[in-house]
Amino acid sequence: MLCAIQLEYNNLKQKRRMKWGQIMFNKNLNLLILYLLSTSYEDLYSKEISKKIENLTNGQIKIKEPYIYLLLNNLVENKYLSFFWVVKQRPRKYFKITPAGIEALNREKENLKLYINLFMQMV
């Protein structure tokens, strides 16, 4: 019985680690998206954002379309991005960073600097 409880506890710990890792990964992807849109001279649609992230990370991060839509829609819901539709050959949803998105990006960049400095002191 004790062995089964220990296994269940280990599974729970592993799920929590995976959840935390996924949260950190999503947060970093959100930062990448905000960064790309803040440094771009033009508004971008989802496929362009995915390609730019892939290029920026030398192919290490490839985001599939359903996942990029989820990330972008969450950023829109949080008022960090706005969007508009352009219809040429087919309709495309273009995204741009909002003032709230720029504030969030700057705040997270400062937090990241603090974490990096703290980590470097520990190493």
C-alpha positions as CSV (number, residue, x, y, z in Angstrom):
1,M,0.0,0.0,0.0
2,L,2.8,2.4,0.9
3,C,4.4,1.8,-2.5
4,A,1.2,2.7,-4.3
5,I,0.9,5.9,-2.3
6,Q,4.6,6.8,-3.1
7,L,4.0,6.1,-6.8
8,E,0.9,8.4,-6.8
9,Y,2.9,11.1,-4.9
10,N,5.7,10.9,-7.5
11,N,3.2,11.1,-10.4
12,L,1.6,14.1,-8.8
13,K,5.0,15.8,-8.3
14,Q,5.9,15.1,-12.0
15,K,2.6,16.6,-13.2
16,R,3.2,19.7,-11.2
17,R,6.7,20.1,-12.6
18,M,5.4,19.6,-16.1
19,K,2.7,22.2,-15.5
20,W,5.2,24.7,-14.1
21,G,7.5,24.0,-17.1
22,Q,4.6,24.6,-19.5
23,I,3.6,27.8,-17.7
24,M,7.2,29.1,-18.0
25,F,7.4,28.1,-21.6
26,N,4.1,29.9,-22.4
27,K,5.3,33.0,-20.5
28,N,8.5,33.0,-22.5
29,L,6.6,32.6,-25.8
30,N,4.4,35.5,-24.8
31,L,7.5,37.6,-24.2
32,L,8.9,36.6,-27.6
33,I,5.7,37.5,-29.3
34,L,5.5,40.9,-27.5
35,Y,9.2,41.5,-28.3
36,L,8.7,40.7,-32.0
37,L,5.7,43.0,-32.4
38,S,7.5,45.8,-30.4
39,T,10.5,45.7,-32.7
40,S,8.7,45.1,-36.0
41,Y,8.2,48.0,-38.4
42,E,4.9,46.4,-39.5
43,D,2.0,44.5,-38.0
44,L,2.3,40.8,-38.3
45,Y,-0.2,37.9,-38.8
46,S,0.1,34.6,-37.0
47,K,2.1,32.6,-39.6
48,E,4.7,35.5,-39.8
49,I,5.0,35.5,-36.0
50,S,5.6,31.7,-36.0
51,K,8.2,32.0,-38.7
52,K,10.0,34.9,-37.0
53,I,10.1,33.0,-33.7
54,E,11.5,29.9,-35.5
55,N,14.2,32.1,-37.2
56,L,15.0,34.0,-34.0
57,T,15.5,30.7,-32.1
58,N,17.5,29.1,-35.0
59,G,14.7,26.5,-35.5
60,Q,14.7,25.4,-31.8
61,I,11.1,26.6,-31.3
62,K,8.5,25.7,-33.9
63,I,5.0,26.8,-33.0
64,K,2.1,25.1,-34.7
65,E,-0.8,27.2,-35.9
66,P,-3.4,26.1,-33.3
67,Y,-1.0,26.9,-30.5
68,I,0.0,30.3,-31.9
69,Y,-3.7,31.2,-32.2
70,L,-4.2,30.3,-28.5
71,L,-1.2,32.4,-27.4
72,L,-2.3,35.4,-29.6
73,N,-5.9,35.2,-28.4
74,N,-4.8,35.2,-24.8
75,L,-2.6,38.2,-25.4
76,V,-5.6,40.0,-27.0
77,E,-7.8,39.1,-24.0
78,N,-5.2,40.6,-21.7
79,K,-5.2,43.7,-23.8
80,Y,-1.5,43.3,-24.7
81,L,-2.3,43.0,-28.4
82,S,-4.9,44.4,-30.7
83,F,-5.8,43.0,-34.1
84,F,-7.4,44.0,-37.4
85,W,-8.5,42.0,-40.5
86,V,-7.0,42.5,-43.9
87,V,-8.6,40.8,-46.9
88,K,-6.4,40.2,-49.9
89,Q,-6.4,36.8,-51.4
90,R,-7.8,35.5,-48.1
91,P,-8.6,37.2,-44.8
92,R,-5.7,37.6,-42.4
93,K,-5.8,38.7,-38.8
94,Y,-2.9,41.1,-38.2
95,F,-1.7,41.8,-34.7
96,K,0.0,44.9,-33.1
97,I,1.3,45.5,-29.6
98,T,-0.7,47.9,-27.4
99,P,0.6,50.4,-24.8
100,A,-0.4,47.8,-22.1
101,G,1.6,45.2,-24.0
102,I,4.7,47.5,-24.1
103,E,4.4,48.1,-20.4
104,A,4.1,44.3,-19.7
105,L,7.1,43.6,-22.0
106,N,9.2,46.2,-20.2
107,R,8.1,44.9,-16.8
108,E,8.9,41.3,-17.7
109,K,12.3,42.3,-19.2
110,E,13.2,43.9,-15.8
111,N,12.0,40.8,-14.0
112,L,14.1,38.6,-16.3
113,K,17.2,40.8,-15.6
114,L,16.6,40.3,-11.9
115,Y,16.2,36.5,-12.2
116,I,19.3,36.3,-14.4
117,N,21.4,38.4,-12.0
118,L,20.2,36.3,-9.1
119,F,20.9,33.1,-11.0
120,M,24.4,34.2,-12.0
121,Q,25.2,35.0,-8.3
122,M,24.2,31.4,-7.4
123,V,26.3,29.8,-10.0
